């Protein structure tokens, strides 16, 4: 379950950000996860909550945004959402495409407030 190590890394990042802002505490962290990132959002949330529980960061919450896979056709430049296996361009039928979204694993925000 690599989601636990990812949760731990997110928390380390939050701790680093808070350390540079004395007198503040983190209340939320936002994460963007692409469909191809091979991360189970529920497992990530469970691991995150388990690490935060009874720590100095409680009640820090995680907000997870899941991003669908998007392709750009290399022949006609059409952009389209797709699943892992259907890569045919709906406009021209080409199989030549580039993934332009869906591989993300990003921290998008850390919400802080006065302690």
Order of alpha helices (4+ residues) and beta strands (2+ residues): alpha-beta-alpha-beta-beta-beta-beta-beta
